[in-house]
Amino acid sequence: MRGHPSPNDLIVLADKNTRFALEGLFGRPEALGVRSIKAEFVTYSLGDPGILRNAVELLRRYLTSCQYALVILDWEGCGRE
């Protein structure tokens, strides 16, 4: 698509610790035996409860720029224990 940036494979909505872990994994595709994954990360300042309540709105703007979305929450502290 000329004139348009290529879409990301994945948008990830998670806390900063999860982001760092996934960036490390995604940075080593050959070690995992998978293809390279082009991912964009969104961290949310209100933590897991905010992500739980607002994930749809936070990800809406990525509908056309990412093929997949992944939302990751910690079980404890997300408000759904």
PyMOL Python script that loads the backbone (N, CA, C, O; Angstrom):
from pymol import cmd

cmd.read_pdbstr("""\
ATOM      1  N   MET A   1       0.847  -1.179   0.000  1.00  0.00           N
ATOM      2  CA  MET A   1       0.000   0.000   0.000  1.00  0.00           C
ATOM      3  C   MET A   1       0.886   1.233   0.000  1.00  0.00           C
ATOM      4  O   MET A   1       1.468   1.588   1.025  1.00  0.00           O
ATOM      5  N   ARG A   2       0.985   1.862  -1.109  1.00  0.00           N
ATOM      6  CA  ARG A   2       1.818   3.034  -1.219  1.00  0.00           C
ATOM      7  C   ARG A   2       1.153   4.222  -0.547  1.00  0.00           C
ATOM      8  O   ARG A   2      -0.044   4.457  -0.715  1.00  0.00           O
ATOM      9  N   GLY A   3       1.940   4.969   0.214  1.00  0.00           N
ATOM     10  CA  GLY A   3       1.412   6.144   0.884  1.00  0.00           C
ATOM     11  C   GLY A   3       0.811   5.859   2.256  1.00  0.00           C
ATOM     12  O   GLY A   3       0.468   6.784   2.992  1.00  0.00           O
ATOM     13  N   HIS A   4       0.684   4.579   2.598  1.00  0.00           N
ATOM     14  CA  HIS A   4       0.152   4.208   3.902  1.00  0.00           C
ATOM     15  C   HIS A   4       1.207   3.413   4.653  1.00  0.00           C
ATOM     16  O   HIS A   4       1.884   2.571   4.063  1.00  0.00           O
ATOM     17  N   PRO A   5       1.354   3.667   5.945  1.00  0.00           N
ATOM     18  CA  PRO A   5       2.302   2.853   6.700  1.00  0.00           C
ATOM     19  C   PRO A   5       1.804   1.414   6.766  1.00  0.00           C
ATOM     20  O   PRO A   5       0.599   1.166   6.804  1.00  0.00           O
ATOM     21  N   SER A   6       2.738   0.472   6.779  1.00  0.00           N
ATOM     22  CA  SER A   6       2.316  -0.920   6.869  1.00  0.00           C
ATOM     23  C   SER A   6       1.723  -1.163   8.252  1.00  0.00           C
ATOM     24  O   SER A   6       2.209  -0.628   9.248  1.00  0.00           O
ATOM     25  N   PRO A   7       0.674  -1.970   8.304  1.00  0.00           N
ATOM     26  CA  PRO A   7       0.026  -2.195   9.593  1.00  0.00           C
ATOM     27  C   PRO A   7       0.899  -3.047  10.506  1.00  0.00           C
ATOM     28  O   PRO A   7       1.704  -3.863  10.055  1.00  0.00           O
ATOM     29  N   ASN A   8       0.712  -2.832  11.785  1.00  0.00           N
ATOM     30  CA  ASN A   8       1.361  -3.685  12.765  1.00  0.00           C
ATOM     31  C   ASN A   8       0.621  -5.010  12.809  1.00  0.00           C
ATOM     32  O   ASN A   8      -0.572  -5.077  12.515  1.00  0.00           O
ATOM     33  N   ASP A   9       1.333  -6.056  13.175  1.00  0.00           N
ATOM     34  CA  ASP A   9       0.680  -7.336  13.371  1.00  0.00           C
ATOM     35  C   ASP A   9      -0.216  -7.288  14.606  1.00  0.00           C
ATOM     36  O   ASP A   9      -1.294  -7.882  14.634  1.00  0.00           O
ATOM     37  N   LEU A  10       0.250  -6.571  15.622  1.00  0.00           N
ATOM     38  CA  LEU A  10      -0.363  -6.698  16.936  1.00  0.00           C
ATOM     39  C   LEU A  10      -0.297  -5.392  17.711  1.00  0.00           C
ATOM     40  O   LEU A  10       0.720  -4.698  17.681  1.00  0.00           O
ATOM     41  N   ILE A  11      -1.366  -5.059  18.398  1.00  0.00           N
ATOM     42  CA  ILE A  11      -1.378  -3.998  19.386  1.00  0.00           C
ATOM     43  C   ILE A  11      -1.547  -4.679  20.739  1.00  0.00           C
ATOM     44  O   ILE A  11      -2.439  -5.509  20.913  1.00  0.00           O
ATOM     45  N   VAL A  12      -0.702  -4.332  21.685  1.00  0.00           N
ATOM     46  CA  VAL A  12      -0.738  -4.949  23.011  1.00  0.00           C
ATOM     47  C   VAL A  12      -1.063  -3.872  24.032  1.00  0.00           C
ATOM     48  O   VAL A  12      -0.398  -2.838  24.097  1.00  0.00           O
ATOM     49  N   LEU A  13      -2.085  -4.125  24.822  1.00  0.00           N
ATOM     50  CA  LEU A  13      -2.486  -3.237  25.911  1.00  0.00           C
ATOM     51  C   LEU A  13      -2.189  -3.972  27.208  1.00  0.00           C
ATOM     52  O   LEU A  13      -2.828  -4.976  27.523  1.00  0.00           O
ATOM     53  N   ALA A  14      -1.211  -3.463  27.963  1.00  0.00           N
ATOM     54  CA  ALA A  14      -0.764  -4.158  29.164  1.00  0.00           C
ATOM     55  C   ALA A  14      -0.015  -3.187  30.070  1.00  0.00           C
ATOM     56  O   ALA A  14       0.255  -2.046  29.697  1.00  0.00           O
ATOM     57  N   ASP A  15       0.317  -3.668  31.278  1.00  0.00           N
ATOM     58  CA  ASP A  15       1.116  -2.831  32.174  1.00  0.00           C
ATOM     59  C   ASP A  15       2.572  -2.839  31.704  1.00  0.00           C
ATOM     60  O   ASP A  15       2.947  -3.610  30.821  1.00  0.00           O
ATOM     61  N   LYS A  16       3.384  -1.969  32.307  1.00  0.00           N
ATOM     62  CA  LYS A  16       4.751  -1.798  31.804  1.00  0.00           C
ATOM     63  C   LYS A  16       5.617  -3.039  32.023  1.00  0.00           C
ATOM     64  O   LYS A  16       6.498  -3.302  31.204  1.00  0.00           O
ATOM     65  N   ASN A  17       5.406  -3.810  33.089  1.00  0.00           N
ATOM     66  CA  ASN A  17       6.203  -5.015  33.299  1.00  0.00           C
ATOM     67  C   ASN A  17       5.915  -6.056  32.224  1.00  0.00           C
ATOM     68  O   ASN A  17       6.833  -6.698  31.713  1.00  0.00           O
ATOM     69  N   THR A  18       4.646  -6.222  31.883  1.00  0.00           N
ATOM     70  CA  THR A  18       4.270  -7.151  30.823  1.00  0.00           C
ATOM     71  C   THR A  18       4.815  -6.663  29.494  1.00  0.00           C
ATOM     72  O   THR A  18       5.270  -7.458  28.672  1.00  0.00           O
ATOM     73  N   ARG A  19       4.769  -5.372  29.289  1.00  0.00           N
ATOM     74  CA  ARG A  19       5.316  -4.808  28.044  1.00  0.00           C
ATOM     75  C   ARG A  19       6.783  -5.168  27.873  1.00  0.00           C
ATOM     76  O   ARG A  19       7.199  -5.617  26.805  1.00  0.00           O
ATOM     77  N   PHE A  20       7.569  -4.967  28.936  1.00  0.00           N
ATOM     78  CA  PHE A  20       8.997  -5.256  28.844  1.00  0.00           C
ATOM     79  C   PHE A  20       9.244  -6.740  28.574  1.00  0.00           C
ATOM     80  O   PHE A  20      10.140  -7.085  27.803  1.00  0.00           O
ATOM     81  N   ALA A  21       8.471  -7.610  29.190  1.00  0.00           N
ATOM     82  CA  ALA A  21       8.626  -9.053  28.977  1.00  0.00           C
ATOM     83  C   ALA A  21       8.306  -9.416  27.529  1.00  0.00           C
ATOM     84  O   ALA A  21       9.043 -10.177  26.902  1.00  0.00           O
ATOM     85  N   LEU A  22       7.212  -8.876  26.999  1.00  0.00           N
ATOM     86  CA  LEU A  22       6.825  -9.191  25.624  1.00  0.00           C
ATOM     87  C   LEU A  22       7.781  -8.583  24.609  1.00  0.00           C
ATOM     88  O   LEU A  22       8.071  -9.202  23.585  1.00  0.00           O
ATOM     89  N   GLU A  23       8.270  -7.391  24.878  1.00  0.00           N
ATOM     90  CA  GLU A  23       9.261  -6.798  23.971  1.00  0.00           C
ATOM     91  C   GLU A  23      10.501  -7.686  23.900  1.00  0.00           C
ATOM     92  O   GLU A  23      11.086  -7.860  22.831  1.00  0.00           O
ATOM     93  N   GLY A  24      10.894  -8.240  25.034  1.00  0.00           N
ATOM     94  CA  GLY A  24      12.029  -9.159  25.042  1.00  0.00           C
ATOM     95  C   GLY A  24      11.753 -10.406  24.216  1.00  0.00           C
ATOM     96  O   GLY A  24      12.611 -10.849  23.452  1.00  0.00           O
ATOM     97  N   LEU A  25      10.566 -10.971  24.364  1.00  0.00           N
ATOM     98  CA  LEU A  25      10.192 -12.152  23.582  1.00  0.00           C
ATOM     99  C   LEU A  25      10.106 -11.844  22.098  1.00  0.00           C
ATOM    100  O   LEU A  25      10.665 -12.567  21.273  1.00  0.00           O
ATOM    101  N   PHE A  26       9.407 -10.772  21.762  1.00  0.00           N
ATOM    102  CA  PHE A  26       9.219 -10.416  20.358  1.00  0.00           C
ATOM    103  C   PHE A  26      10.528 -10.019  19.693  1.00  0.00           C
ATOM    104  O   PHE A  26      10.644 -10.082  18.469  1.00  0.00           O
ATOM    105  N   GLY A  27      11.505  -9.616  20.476  1.00  0.00           N
ATOM    106  CA  GLY A  27      12.804  -9.228  19.941  1.00  0.00           C
ATOM    107  C   GLY A  27      13.692 -10.416  19.591  1.00  0.00           C
ATOM    108  O   GLY A  27      14.796 -10.230  19.078  1.00  0.00           O
ATOM    109  N   ARG A  28      13.224 -11.641  19.863  1.00  0.00           N
ATOM    110  CA  ARG A  28      14.025 -12.843  19.620  1.00  0.00           C
ATOM    111  C   ARG A  28      13.259 -13.889  18.826  1.00  0.00           C
ATOM    112  O   ARG A  28      13.158 -15.033  19.270  1.00  0.00           O
ATOM    113  N   PRO A  29      12.720 -13.536  17.676  1.00  0.00           N
ATOM    114  CA  PRO A  29      11.901 -14.512  16.939  1.00  0.00           C
ATOM    115  C   PRO A  29      12.669 -15.764  16.531  1.00  0.00           C
ATOM    116  O   PRO A  29      12.118 -16.865  16.541  1.00  0.00           O
ATOM    117  N   GLU A  30      13.939 -15.598  16.172  1.00  0.00           N
ATOM    118  CA  GLU A  30      14.711 -16.768  15.751  1.00  0.00           C
ATOM    119  C   GLU A  30      14.895 -17.757  16.893  1.00  0.00           C
ATOM    120  O   GLU A  30      14.893 -18.966  16.664  1.00  0.00           O
ATOM    121  N   ALA A  31      15.054 -17.268  18.111  1.00  0.00           N
ATOM    122  CA  ALA A  31      15.203 -18.157  19.272  1.00  0.00           C
ATOM    123  C   ALA A  31      13.903 -18.899  19.581  1.00  0.00           C
ATOM    124  O   ALA A  31      13.928 -20.003  20.124  1.00  0.00           O
ATOM    125  N   LEU A  32      12.774 -18.291  19.235  1.00  0.00           N
ATOM    126  CA  LEU A  32      11.482 -18.914  19.478  1.00  0.00           C
ATOM    127  C   LEU A  32      11.004 -19.760  18.301  1.00  0.00           C
ATOM    128  O   LEU A  32      10.039 -20.515  18.418  1.00  0.00           O
ATOM    129  N   GLY A  33      11.690 -19.626  17.168  1.00  0.00           N
ATOM    130  CA  GLY A  33      11.294 -20.373  15.980  1.00  0.00           C
ATOM    131  C   GLY A  33      10.028 -19.842  15.330  1.00  0.00           C
ATOM    132  O   GLY A  33       9.254 -20.600  14.745  1.00  0.00           O
ATOM    133  N   VAL A  34       9.821 -18.525  15.437  1.00  0.00           N
ATOM    134  CA  VAL A  34       8.640 -17.896  14.835  1.00  0.00           C
ATOM    135  C   VAL A  34       9.095 -16.748  13.939  1.00  0.00           C
ATOM    136  O   VAL A  34      10.254 -16.333  13.973  1.00  0.00           O
ATOM    137  N   ARG A  35       8.163 -16.248  13.142  1.00  0.00           N
ATOM    138  CA  ARG A  35       8.484 -15.097  12.303  1.00  0.00           C
ATOM    139  C   ARG A  35       8.531 -13.838  13.168  1.00  0.00           C
ATOM    140  O   ARG A  35       8.025 -13.830  14.290  1.00  0.00           O
ATOM    141  N   SER A  36       9.123 -12.808  12.654  1.00  0.00           N
ATOM    142  CA  SER A  36       9.191 -11.534  13.352  1.00  0.00           C
ATOM    143  C   SER A  36       7.780 -10.964  13.509  1.00  0.00           C
ATOM    144  O   SER A  36       6.968 -11.036  12.587  1.00  0.00           O
ATOM    145  N   ILE A  37       7.503 -10.406  14.668  1.00  0.00           N
ATOM    146  CA  ILE A  37       6.195  -9.823  14.954  1.00  0.00           C
ATOM    147  C   ILE A  37       6.358  -8.320  15.100  1.00  0.00           C
ATOM    148  O   ILE A  37       7.136  -7.847  15.929  1.00  0.00           O
ATOM    149  N   LYS A  38       5.625  -7.577  14.292  1.00  0.00           N
ATOM    150  CA  LYS A  38       5.646  -6.117  14.379  1.00  0.00           C
ATOM    151  C   LYS A  38       4.526  -5.704  15.341  1.00  0.00           C
ATOM    152  O   LYS A  38       3.344  -5.768  15.003  1.00  0.00           O
ATOM    153  N   ALA A  39       4.919  -5.281  16.536  1.00  0.00           N
ATOM    154  CA  ALA A  39       3.937  -4.977  17.581  1.00  0.00           C
ATOM    155  C   ALA A  39       4.079  -3.542  18.066  1.00  0.00           C
ATOM    156  O   ALA A  39       5.163  -2.960  18.071  1.00  0.00           O
ATOM    157  N   GLU A  40       2.957  -3.007  18.465  1.00  0.00           N
ATOM    158  CA  GLU A  40       2.912  -1.700  19.114  1.00  0.00           C
ATOM    159  C   GLU A  40       2.349  -1.917  20.508  1.00  0.00           C
ATOM    160  O   GLU A  40       1.434  -2.720  20.693  1.00  0.00           O
ATOM    161  N   PHE A  41       2.889  -1.208  21.486  1.00  0.00           N
ATOM    162  CA  PHE A  41       2.468  -1.388  22.869  1.00  0.00           C
ATOM    163  C   PHE A  41       1.825  -0.123  23.404  1.00  0.00           C
ATOM    164  O   PHE A  41       2.277   0.988  23.130  1.00  0.00           O
ATOM    165  N   VAL A  42       0.763  -0.313  24.170  1.00  0.00           N
ATOM    166  CA  VAL A  42       0.092   0.785  24.852  1.00  0.00           C
ATOM    167  C   VAL A  42       0.055   0.436  26.331  1.00  0.00           C
ATOM    168  O   VAL A  42      -0.470  -0.607  26.720  1.00  0.00           O
ATOM    169  N   THR A  43       0.612   1.311  27.145  1.00  0.00           N
ATOM    170  CA  THR A  43       0.487   1.141  28.588  1.00  0.00           C
ATOM    171  C   THR A  43      -0.488   2.206  29.079  1.00  0.00           C
ATOM    172  O   THR A  43      -0.579   3.301  28.524  1.00  0.00           O
ATOM    173  N   TYR A  44      -1.202   1.854  30.124  1.00  0.00           N
ATOM    174  CA  TYR A  44      -2.265   2.728  30.613  1.00  0.00           C
ATOM    175  C   TYR A  44      -1.954   3.141  32.035  1.00  0.00           C
ATOM    176  O   TYR A  44      -1.684   2.289  32.882  1.00  0.00           O
ATOM    177  N   SER A  45      -1.985   4.425  32.308  1.00  0.00           N
ATOM    178  CA  SER A  45      -1.553   4.945  33.601  1.00  0.00           C
ATOM    179  C   SER A  45      -2.453   4.542  34.766  1.00  0.00           C
ATOM    180  O   SER A  45      -2.012   4.594  35.914  1.00  0.00           O
ATOM    181  N   LEU A  46      -3.688   4.144  34.512  1.00  0.00           N
ATOM    182  CA  LEU A  46      -4.589   3.758  35.595  1.00  0.00           C
ATOM    183  C   LEU A  46      -4.527   2.270  35.920  1.00  0.00           C
ATOM    184  O   LEU A  46      -5.373   1.758  36.653  1.00  0.00           O
ATOM    185  N   GLY A  47      -3.542   1.584  35.385  1.00  0.00           N
ATOM    186  CA  GLY A  47      -3.302   0.195  35.733  1.00  0.00           C
ATOM    187  C   GLY A  47      -4.364  -0.761  35.230  1.00  0.00           C
ATOM    188  O   GLY A  47      -5.200  -0.414  34.396  1.00  0.00           O
ATOM    189  N   ASP A  48      -4.311  -1.977  35.760  1.00  0.00           N
ATOM    190  CA  ASP A  48      -5.196  -3.033  35.291  1.00  0.00           C
ATOM    191  C   ASP A  48      -6.684  -2.726  35.425  1.00  0.00           C
ATOM    192  O   ASP A  48      -7.439  -3.027  34.500  1.00  0.00           O
ATOM    193  N   PRO A  49      -7.147  -2.136  36.543  1.00  0.00           N
ATOM    194  CA  PRO A  49      -8.586  -1.816  36.604  1.00  0.00           C
ATOM    195  C   PRO A  49      -9.008  -0.852  35.487  1.00  0.00           C
ATOM    196  O   PRO A  49     -10.100  -0.984  34.934  1.00  0.00           O
ATOM    197  N   GLY A  50      -8.153   0.107  35.160  1.00  0.00           N
ATOM    198  CA  GLY A  50      -8.453   1.035  34.068  1.00  0.00           C
ATOM    199  C   GLY A  50      -8.451   0.352  32.720  1.00  0.00           C
ATOM    200  O   GLY A  50      -9.285   0.648  31.864  1.00  0.00           O
ATOM    201  N   ILE A  51      -7.510  -0.566  32.529  1.00  0.00           N
ATOM    202  CA  ILE A  51      -7.468  -1.333  31.279  1.00  0.00           C
ATOM    203  C   ILE A  51      -8.733  -2.161  31.146  1.00  0.00           C
ATOM    204  O   ILE A  51      -9.346  -2.203  30.079  1.00  0.00           O
ATOM    205  N   LEU A  52      -9.127  -2.823  32.236  1.00  0.00           N
ATOM    206  CA  LEU A  52     -10.326  -3.662  32.217  1.00  0.00           C
ATOM    207  C   LEU A  52     -11.559  -2.859  31.821  1.00  0.00           C
ATOM    208  O   LEU A  52     -12.373  -3.318  31.021  1.00  0.00           O
ATOM    209  N   ARG A  53     -11.695  -1.668  32.378  1.00  0.00           N
ATOM    210  CA  ARG A  53     -12.864  -0.826  32.099  1.00  0.00           C
ATOM    211  C   ARG A  53     -12.815  -0.151  30.731  1.00  0.00           C
ATOM    212  O   ARG A  53     -13.862   0.092  30.130  1.00  0.00           O
ATOM    213  N   ASN A  54     -11.630   0.154  30.232  1.00  0.00           N
ATOM    214  CA  ASN A  54     -11.512   1.024  29.062  1.00  0.00           C
ATOM    215  C   ASN A  54     -10.828   0.399  27.854  1.00  0.00           C
ATOM    216  O   ASN A  54     -10.486   1.123  26.918  1.00  0.00           O
ATOM    217  N   ALA A  55     -10.616  -0.896  27.835  1.00  0.00           N
ATOM    218  CA  ALA A  55      -9.860  -1.537  26.752  1.00  0.00           C
ATOM    219  C   ALA A  55     -10.468  -1.261  25.379  1.00  0.00           C
ATOM    220  O   ALA A  55      -9.743  -0.952  24.432  1.00  0.00           O
ATOM    221  N   VAL A  56     -11.760  -1.369  25.266  1.00  0.00           N
ATOM    222  CA  VAL A  56     -12.403  -1.172  23.957  1.00  0.00           C
ATOM    223  C   VAL A  56     -12.136   0.238  23.433  1.00  0.00           C
ATOM    224  O   VAL A  56     -11.777   0.414  22.269  1.00  0.00           O
ATOM    225  N   GLU A  57     -12.308   1.226  24.281  1.00  0.00           N
ATOM    226  CA  GLU A  57     -12.076   2.606  23.847  1.00  0.00           C
ATOM    227  C   GLU A  57     -10.605   2.858  23.547  1.00  0.00           C
ATOM    228  O   GLU A  57     -10.270   3.557  22.591  1.00  0.00           O
ATOM    229  N   LEU A  58      -9.723   2.282  24.374  1.00  0.00           N
ATOM    230  CA  LEU A  58      -8.291   2.486  24.175  1.00  0.00           C
ATOM    231  C   LEU A  58      -7.795   1.865  22.871  1.00  0.00           C
ATOM    232  O   LEU A  58      -6.865   2.379  22.250  1.00  0.00           O
ATOM    233  N   LEU A  59      -8.414   0.764  22.458  1.00  0.00           N
ATOM    234  CA  LEU A  59      -7.958   0.057  21.261  1.00  0.00           C
ATOM    235  C   LEU A  59      -8.683   0.475  19.985  1.00  0.00           C
ATOM    236  O   LEU A  59      -8.240   0.139  18.886  1.00  0.00           O
ATOM    237  N   ARG A  60      -9.768   1.188  20.113  1.00  0.00           N
ATOM    238  CA  ARG A  60     -10.579   1.556  18.946  1.00  0.00           C
ATOM    239  C   ARG A  60      -9.762   2.251  17.860  1.00  0.00           C
ATOM    240  O   ARG A  60      -9.982   2.002  16.675  1.00  0.00           O
ATOM    241  N   ARG A  61      -8.845   3.097  18.233  1.00  0.00           N
ATOM    242  CA  ARG A  61      -8.069   3.846  17.234  1.00  0.00           C
ATOM    243  C   ARG A  61      -7.099   2.981  16.441  1.00  0.00           C
ATOM    244  O   ARG A  61      -6.527   3.438  15.451  1.00  0.00           O
ATOM    245  N   TYR A  62      -6.910   1.730  16.870  1.00  0.00           N
ATOM    246  CA  TYR A  62      -5.994   0.813  16.187  1.00  0.00           C
ATOM    247  C   TYR A  62      -6.715  -0.156  15.246  1.00  0.00           C
ATOM    248  O   TYR A  62      -6.089  -1.062  14.697  1.00  0.00           O
ATOM    249  N   LEU A  63      -7.999   0.023  15.058  1.00  0.00           N
ATOM    250  CA  LEU A  63      -8.786  -0.893  14.223  1.00  0.00           C
ATOM    251  C   LEU A  63      -8.214  -1.052  12.817  1.00  0.00           C
ATOM    252  O   LEU A  63      -8.230  -2.150  12.262  1.00  0.00           O
ATOM    253  N   THR A  64      -7.722   0.011  12.251  1.00  0.00           N
ATOM    254  CA  THR A  64      -7.227  -0.056  10.874  1.00  0.00           C
ATOM    255  C   THR A  64      -5.711  -0.191  10.779  1.00  0.00           C
ATOM    256  O   THR A  64      -5.184  -0.422   9.690  1.00  0.00           O
ATOM    257  N   SER A  65      -5.001  -0.053  11.895  1.00  0.00           N
ATOM    258  CA  SER A  65      -3.542  -0.101  11.817  1.00  0.00           C
ATOM    259  C   SER A  65      -2.936  -1.378  12.381  1.00  0.00           C
ATOM    260  O   SER A  65      -1.728  -1.585  12.260  1.00  0.00           O
ATOM    261  N   CYS A  66      -3.738  -2.233  12.991  1.00  0.00           N
ATOM    262  CA  CYS A  66      -3.237  -3.481  13.565  1.00  0.00           C
ATOM    263  C   CYS A  66      -4.171  -4.628  13.205  1.00  0.00           C
ATOM    264  O   CYS A  66      -5.391  -4.468  13.184  1.00  0.00           O
ATOM    265  N   GLN A  67      -3.586  -5.780  12.924  1.00  0.00           N
ATOM    266  CA  GLN A  67      -4.400  -6.941  12.580  1.00  0.00           C
ATOM    267  C   GLN A  67      -5.014  -7.601  13.802  1.00  0.00           C
ATOM    268  O   GLN A  67      -6.142  -8.091  13.741  1.00  0.00           O
ATOM    269  N   TYR A  68      -4.283  -7.620  14.916  1.00  0.00           N
ATOM    270  CA  TYR A  68      -4.740  -8.295  16.127  1.00  0.00           C
ATOM    271  C   TYR A  68      -4.513  -7.407  17.336  1.00  0.00           C
ATOM    272  O   TYR A  68      -3.660  -6.520  17.327  1.00  0.00           O
ATOM    273  N   ALA A  69      -5.297  -7.664  18.379  1.00  0.00           N
ATOM    274  CA  ALA A  69      -5.134  -6.956  19.652  1.00  0.00           C
ATOM    275  C   ALA A  69      -5.003  -7.989  20.759  1.00  0.00           C
ATOM    276  O   ALA A  69      -5.633  -9.046  20.725  1.00  0.00           O
ATOM    277  N   LEU A  70      -4.174  -7.663  21.737  1.00  0.00           N
ATOM    278  CA  LEU A  70      -3.976  -8.516  22.894  1.00  0.00           C
ATOM    279  C   LEU A  70      -4.048  -7.637  24.131  1.00  0.00           C
ATOM    280  O   LEU A  70      -3.305  -6.663  24.253  1.00  0.00           O
ATOM    281  N   VAL A  71      -4.947  -7.983  25.051  1.00  0.00           N
ATOM    282  CA  VAL A  71      -5.078  -7.266  26.318  1.00  0.00           C
ATOM    283  C   VAL A  71      -4.645  -8.225  27.409  1.00  0.00           C
ATOM    284  O   VAL A  71      -5.170  -9.333  27.513  1.00  0.00           O
ATOM    285  N   ILE A  72      -3.686  -7.803  28.224  1.00  0.00           N
ATOM    286  CA  ILE A  72      -3.159  -8.659  29.283  1.00  0.00           C
ATOM    287  C   ILE A  72      -3.329  -7.940  30.619  1.00  0.00           C
ATOM    288  O   ILE A  72      -2.941  -6.782  30.779  1.00  0.00           O
ATOM    289  N   LEU A  73      -3.922  -8.661  31.572  1.00  0.00           N
ATOM    290  CA  LEU A  73      -4.139  -8.137  32.920  1.00  0.00           C
ATOM    291  C   LEU A  73      -3.537  -9.092  33.935  1.00  0.00           C
ATOM    292  O   LEU A  73      -3.453 -10.295  33.689  1.00  0.00           O
ATOM    293  N   ASP A  74      -3.120  -8.558  35.075  1.00  0.00           N
ATOM    294  CA  ASP A  74      -2.761  -9.393  36.210  1.00  0.00           C
ATOM    295  C   ASP A  74      -4.061  -9.824  36.870  1.00  0.00           C
ATOM    296  O   ASP A  74      -4.973  -9.012  37.030  1.00  0.00           O
ATOM    297  N   TRP A  75      -4.157 -11.092  37.255  1.00  0.00           N
ATOM    298  CA  TRP A  75      -5.380 -11.573  37.893  1.00  0.00           C
ATOM    299  C   TRP A  75      -5.624 -10.805  39.192  1.00  0.00           C
ATOM    300  O   TRP A  75      -6.734 -10.324  39.422  1.00  0.00           O
ATOM    301  N   GLU A  76      -4.622 -10.686  40.028  1.00  0.00           N
ATOM    302  CA  GLU A  76      -4.773  -9.940  41.283  1.00  0.00           C
ATOM    303  C   GLU A  76      -4.603  -8.459  40.998  1.00  0.00           C
ATOM    304  O   GLU A  76      -3.607  -8.034  40.413  1.00  0.00           O
ATOM    305  N   GLY A  77      -5.566  -7.697  41.411  1.00  0.00           N
ATOM    306  CA  GLY A  77      -5.478  -6.252  41.241  1.00  0.00           C
ATOM    307  C   GLY A  77      -6.251  -5.701  40.054  1.00  0.00           C
ATOM    308  O   GLY A  77      -6.330  -4.483  39.889  1.00  0.00           O
ATOM    309  N   CYS A  78      -6.822  -6.567  39.221  1.00  0.00           N
ATOM    310  CA  CYS A  78      -7.534  -6.062  38.050  1.00  0.00           C
ATOM    311  C   CYS A  78      -9.001  -5.729  38.370  1.00  0.00           C
ATOM    312  O   CYS A  78      -9.683  -5.077  37.579  1.00  0.00           O
ATOM    313  N   GLY A  79      -9.473  -6.185  39.536  1.00  0.00           N
ATOM    314  CA  GLY A  79     -10.848  -5.905  39.911  1.00  0.00           C
ATOM    315  C   GLY A  79     -11.794  -7.058  39.628  1.00  0.00           C
ATOM    316  O   GLY A  79     -13.000  -6.933  39.843  1.00  0.00           O
ATOM    317  N   ARG A  80     -11.270  -8.178  39.151  1.00  0.00           N
ATOM    318  CA  ARG A  80     -12.102  -9.341  38.843  1.00  0.00           C
ATOM    319  C   ARG A  80     -11.620 -10.599  39.559  1.00  0.00           C
ATOM    320  O   ARG A  80     -11.858 -11.708  39.081  1.00  0.00           O
ATOM    321  N   GLU A  81     -10.951 -10.444  40.691  1.00  0.00           N
ATOM    322  CA  GLU A  81     -10.410 -11.601  41.390  1.00  0.00           C
ATOM    323  C   GLU A  81     -11.504 -12.579  41.751  1.00  0.00           C
ATOM    324  O   GLU A  81     -11.229 -13.620  42.349  1.00  0.00           O
TER     325      GLU A  81
END
""", "prot")
cmd.dss("prot")
cmd.show_as("cartoon", "prot")
cmd.util.cbc("prot")
cmd.orient("prot")
